[in-house]
Every structure is written in structure tokens, then in C-alpha cells.
Amino acid sequence: MIRISCFLIILSVTPFLGCTKENKPGPITDFSKLIQPVARESILAEEGYYVWGGSVVKGNDGLYHMFYARWKHETYFSGWVTHSEIAHATSEKPEGPFKFKDVALPARGAQYWDGLCTHNPTVKEFDGKYYLYHMGNTGDGQAMQNLNFTHRNNQRIGVAWADSPNGPWHRSEQPFVDVSEDENAWDALMTSNPSVTQMHDGKYLVVYKAVAKHKPAPFGGPVTHLAAIADSPTGPINKINQRIFYKEGEMFPAEDPFVWYQGSCQKYYAIVKDMHGTFTKQGVSLAFFESEDGLNWNPATNPLASKLEVVWEDGTKEELAKLERAQILFEDGEPVMLYCASGKTGEFPTRSFNIHIPLRVQYSKND
């Protein structure tokens, strides 16, 4: 029997008061100060499965819908690249408890570009419709203790859409973000891990992971991130040939960006996994970036969003083995919950889960 555990946490969020001269949401200058203590039970785990990367949206049915990646323990932790599927759980509250409902994007056959694996979802609602962006791939279907590079290098970005987060989901027959035909392009080998936000002008910013063919196979490289702009949530896209979240000379500085446009202060922000402490100087961590246009990014003045740690509600601080795949839930345009893929030191990778971290809304009384 499948059992999902996701327990109640208490949000400590100031109600949104609007953007007025006396009390308006100001720019986020230090994301780490928004992070609040977490209830020990505030995780989503599923018996028999690895759980990874939850993304939540409020549905037109009044429920909260989480989309997350899962794959069976017997396929090893590296089975994310061959056997992951995107599952769907619901809750009456954003903090849970979430209950498994169905598999939103199951395997559909090796003949499809995303036919054997769907992974790393991010769900969005635009103008009353729901869009599920994800990585997909196909290949030989072999689970390995080490990474299966046939599947890894077949990664592409897709989008599914529906009138309700309950589905049915219409899956794209072709990738939403495919590799470039130019062998020298930054995304000539693979594309993955999409993040999408509506821009200030109504267009859609797409940020994604890309791997070039500049380095030897099968890994290739460097691993970097690119941006594209679309007129609609399903494309087509216009790629911007400009690397972001990178440092010259580093092969793999960043991973798993989550980007958003903060209308209350008219800025773009991103939470990014810092692979080595390149941007935070704190080792593996979550880094905070900002941008004026969504294309040119810089680490924030206070770039450390979070170390690999959690502060529990009883005041205990605990180091974590993993804290990544950041996804944020917004209420009234402000971030209120941070969802991350995680695992405890000493337990990971035998056990992985999503952790739900409440956020405090930051206000500024300055004009």
C-alpha cells in the first residue's frame, strides 16, 4: 500500500497589505531572513519510493496540488534518470497533509521523447490554465547504480497543460525546449530543469539547464544555464544565447534554478543550488540571485539563501545531506512557502523527501 506522510506545519506569514506608500512590500535583500523554523513532521515521504522536487499550485477547486518526482527504491537513487515519474498529491492547506492522488505524467513508451522518464516538475497557473513543465527522456530503460548516460543525454524539456490540476494533462509531442542544432551551442547535448515565470510585459521567461559538447563524452560540458522568451506558456521560444548563473572557468557551478518576477518591487529573483560555494562562499548551498530584466543576473548583496541545514520548531539546528530543487508557493503575489528536495545526513540516499519551509513576508516602509 502506498503511504504518503506529510504533516501539518504552522505558517507565520503577515497578511498581504498591498503596495501602498505607507506599507509596501520592499525588495528582498536577504532571502535567508525570510526562512522560518520547520515542524519536524513537515515532510512529504512515500514508502518504497525516492521522493524529489515538489512544486505546488492552488487549483480552481480550492485545493493545493503538489507535483513531485518519485521512483522506486529498487532502481537505485540514480534511477531518477531512467525510472522517475511525476506524481500528484492534494491537500486542503498549502502546508499539508498531502495525499497521493495519481501519477500525472507516467511512462508512455520508449518511442516518445519523454516516454520512459519524467522528472523535476514545476507547475504554474497562467490565466486560468495549468502548465506542468518538466524534464523528460527516453533510452534503453536500464536502471544502474551509476548514472545511465544514454538517458542523461536524452534529457529534454517538456510542458503539459490542463484546464484543471486534476487533469487530464495534454503532453507535448515535441520538446518545449529542445537541444540546438549547432554543435558548438551551449545546449547542444541536453536541456533540462526548466523554470518559467511571467514577465512584466506579459511574455514568459524560461530559464533552463544546458550542457554543451565542448568537453569529451559522455558527460560533455560545460554545464550552464540559458534563458529563452516565449509569447505563450507553450511556446514557441526564442533562445537567448547568453549564459547565466555561471563563472568563467568552472565546469558546473550551479543547478536547479527557480526564477520569479516579484511584481511588488518590479525585480526578478532566483534561488539556485550553488554546487561548490562559488557564489555564497559557503560550500554546497542555496544561492540568491537578482535581475532587472530576467536575462542579466548577479548574486544578491547577501547571496546565501540557505546552508544545508534546517532549524526545527523546537530551536534545534540540524545539518542536512541535501537541500535543493527549490520551489516557491506564492499567495497574493508574495512568497510564503519554500519546498525543497532533501535528505538527512546518515539516511540519504536510502531515504529522501520534500521539506516544507515557511517564509515570512518582508515589508518595507520606505517609498
PyMOL commands that set and color helices and strands:
alter all, ss='L'
color gray80, all
select helices_A, chain A and resi 31-34+73-75+77-83+149-152
alter helices_A, ss='H'
color red, helices_A
select strands_A, chain A and resi 4-6+43-46+49-58+64-72+85-91+99-105+117-126+129-137+156-162+170-171+190-198+204-211+223-230+237-244+254-262+267-274+285-291+297-306+309-311+317-331+334-344+353-358
alter strands_A, ss='S'
color yellow, strands_A
deselect
rebuild
show_as cartoon
